Amino acid sequence: MRQPLLHVSDVSKRFGDVVALEQVSLDIYEGDIIGLVGSNGAGKTTLLRLLAGVYRPSSGRVHLADDADVEQARARLGVVPENTGLYARLTAWENIRYHARIHGVPDDLAWKRTRYFAHHLQMEDALSRHTKGFSRGMRQKTALLRALVHAPEVLLLDEPTAGLDVTSARTVRELVRQLGEEGGTVIYSTHQLAEAQRVCNRIVIIHNGDVRADGTPEELLEQTNSTNLEDAYVALTRDAARQRHEDSKPLSKWARWWRSLFTSTTPQEVMEDE
Amino acid sequence: MSRGRGRVRTIAKKELIEFVRDWRTIVAILVIPLLMFPLLFILFPLLLASEAAELEALQVDVVVQTNGLPEELGMVLNASDLNITYEPLPVLERLSSPSGDEARLRNGSIDVLVRTQMNGTIVEYALLYISTSEQSLEARSRMFDVLSQWEDNETVARITDAGLDPNETLDPLRWDGDVAESDVATQGEQAGMALSLFIPLVLAVWTFSSAIQPSIDMTAGERERGTLEALLALPCSRMELLFGKWLAVATITGVGVLLQIAGLLFAIGYLATSDVISAPSVSWQALFFLCIAVLLFSIMVVAIELALAMRSHSVKEAGSILGPALLLILFPALFTQVINLDGIEAFWFAIPVVNVLLALRELLMNRIVYSHILIWMVTSTVYAFGAAFYAARQFKREDIVTSLS
């Protein structure tokens, strides 16, 4: 029987009055390529941040197989956030080396690993270039190299193909698939079902902070009596999707009043007033 | 080296590398402070001297309206370097009334108009000029010199005619000896006194202002650019992150302040060769405490700035908070300039910002008062730790991961 690598036990996350995730439980096994699928604001990024130890759960626990809290075990995770988070005034290699050093990976070993993956991503020549002029695809590839440099047990990717051209998206997907074939564990958030189906061996559908379904694509089809995943997704997420919440800080009464002084009304509002 | 210290060093090093790669920031924070005082103390006086020489070379046109001048005054006027034209004195209620001559002064056809009339043995006069014209002001100054010269001569002549000794009459109280000799303070002490009114202000304001830009860039900037999330997912604690960034900002600020002091000392050294000011005489002990005071102050200032910038959601928001916050340093800094250090009450050395500024003033004057040192050292340490604690709380906030990008 396979042992879970990462446990998410009854995890809830609240931002003030807003519940972003409600009692989510997941067991993540070695070799899992999990597609975390949901609409904008579903709670995918919140869950990934909880898995990465960036957020602390409001209740419940995220821990590894040896019972270490994820916050104390960040060295065993590789993270690619949605906006890559590269430093523009550093070269691609310097960006990677910075993270490697914080992980305690010696420079020569970091370089060896970087060269290996850079070869697969066809970006060896770009390693010495400053990332300022990089395309979205190059930034994403660099962030992937950076997340892989310390050989993490689990790789967390937040919408890694969003905004990429066809070729770059394909390269990223191929790398993820290859990692899975080599026994790696990847959690991959996306709002595109087709992509999740192509890359992942397990799909978790998350909607309005709940896990609505968790299983292989075949299991999801069976669970919903659907013939394709799109129908299955629609069947599982019939209630309206909520707005994104954690980034929008509510304004104070005074701030709202001040802003209203300099806010023009829409033609619709003018008509309603009349 | 422990892993934690290694990570702090890695973070600080990366911040410094990023900083030095932006030449505009280098110019703003490192080159300008180095050149500011030499430019202010050396080039500015040279510029003033050159302007003065230019004024001296000017030819000024003066019209003298008179109904009769004493012969000696006429001779003095004619011997001067003024271009003088004489005109008859018009009928006026008062000599100082501009009357119809205002236009000539305004259009620059004349620089000064002097009116004189005899009233018994007294020469009554008025001098009309336009204060917004440098040329007119120069002409007025030269005209006064000429008139004063005649007045001095005339006074001596009249006293002599009355059978008195002009020296005894005009100068009944006289200084005997060298004026400079009478001040028992050494030149070094005098320089310390003069600089104690200046250096603390500069140190305080520059420490605060030079830390603003790197503090914002390394916190709100990271947040805005979306680089913070990847950093927070790394196996380093938020305290390590804070220390790394603090170390980088403190290094940049420290180098900026040191360069500014180097520029200041260079300018003082230059002025010392022309006897304008001497090098201040500060003991090694005072210098040691001075460094401690600056260190504690910069720990506090940098921690507060990092905390305030980290609270902000964007670079713009951080700038609009930290910019006006400079006043929190500037006002106490200006205030401490007027506090009399003789017999000062001890409580002043416990007030934040004021305590360090007063300490710097005392130490630059080579006054080592241990009770004062104890108070400012203890209170400054408490404030520095308080600021660091506040900064740590901001760095531990969960919402710092959210970015605008």
Interface residues (C-beta under 8 A of the other chain):
Chain A: R49 A52 G53 V54 Y55 R56 R74 A75 L77 V79 V80 P81 E82 N83 T84 G85 L86 Y87 A88 R89 L90 E94 Y98 H99 R101 I102 H103 G104 A143 R146 L156 E246 D247 K249
Chain B: R3 G6 R7 T10 I11 K14 I17 E18 R21 D22 R225 G226 T227 L228 E229 A230 L231 L232 A233 L234 P235 C236 H313 E398 D399 V401 T402 S403 S405
